[in-house]
Amino acid sequence: MNKRSVFVGIAALLFLIVVVGSILATSWSAGSLGTTNNNQFSGAIFNDFGLAVLVVGVVLFVSMLGGVYIAQEEQE
């Protein structure tokens, strides 16, 4: 195994841990469907679920960096 395979394996494992941990840590309460406006929606996203939005942003950023690293050509 080379260093790239080890790095990809560690990154995939960390990604899986973060995703599964965030799914298990979130309380999935059943709510009623209703009408909301944009102010209520943005308030719910950033006030109630702010940490989840940040975690998703970090996960997407790390996955983007991993994709760039994997797509990078090896120089001999």
N, C-alpha and C positions, 0 to 999 in steps of 0.2 A: 504494500500500500504506500502511496505517496502522500505528501503533505496535503495536497488538495483534497484527496478523498477523506482524510481525517477531518479537515476543516469543514467540508460539506456535511459529514456525518454529525459533527458536534453542532453545527448550525441547525440542521434538521431536528436534532434531539431537543435543543433549546426552544425552537419554534413550537414543537409538539407540546413541550411542558408548559409554555406560556398559553397556548390555545386551550389545552385541556384544563389548566388551572383557572383560567378566566371563565370558562364555561361552568366549572364546578363551583366557583366562588360567587357567581351571579345568582341573585334570587329572582326566579322567573315567576313573578306574580301574574295571575290571570286578571285582566282588566276588562272593562266594557268598551265596546266600540262607540265612538262619538265623533263629533266634529271638532276640529281644532284649527286654529289659525297659525300663521307662521311664528308669531311671538310665543305662543304656548309651546309649539314644537321645539323652537330653539332653546327656550328655557328648560324644557325637559331634557334635551340632549346635553346641554352644557352644565346644568345645575345638578340634575339627578344622575346622569350617566357620564359625567366628566372624566372620571378615571378610566372607564371602559373605552371612551373615545381616544384618550391618550395612549392606552395600551395598544389599541388597534393601529394607531398612527405609528408607534414605535415598531410594531411587528411588520407593518407594510414597508417602513423605511429599511429595516434590517433585511427583509426579503429582497428588496430592490438592490441593496448593496451586494447581497449574496449572488443575485442573478448577474450583476455586472462582473463580479469576481469570477464566476463560472464561465461567462462568455468571453472573458479576456483571453487573448491568444498567448500561448507560451512563447517566450523568446529564448532562442538557443544561443 
